[in-house]
Amino acid sequence: MTDKRPNPQAEEPRSKPEIIPPDDAHVTRRMRIDTDTGRIYVAKISPLGTILMVLIVGFLTALMLVLLLGALLVWLPVVVLIVTAALVVGLLRNYFQRGA
């Protein structure tokens, strides 16, 4: 026996989505989600908003760069010290092995 279930038909949506043109007067100037009707309103960003967004992204990028360079500048002397110590230990080992 095979378990064949009938394919349920796709349920028709209760209402069709409403497409609101951007020049409609009753659309608010900011983003708003109306959960009762399922509408999402998105406003255009003003030139001042665009400038502020670019400045904030630039500031965050510069901050990340400073943090990464700071980490590099902290670890660079540590790596140089470890490499130098390894070279000195290798040279001293060769020196004492030849003398013995």
Secondary structure, DSSP 8 states (H G I E B T S, - for coil): -------------SS------TT-TTS-SS-EEETTTTEEE-----HHHHHHHHHHHHHHHHHHHHHHHHHHHHHHHHHHHHHHHHHHHHHHHHHHHHH-
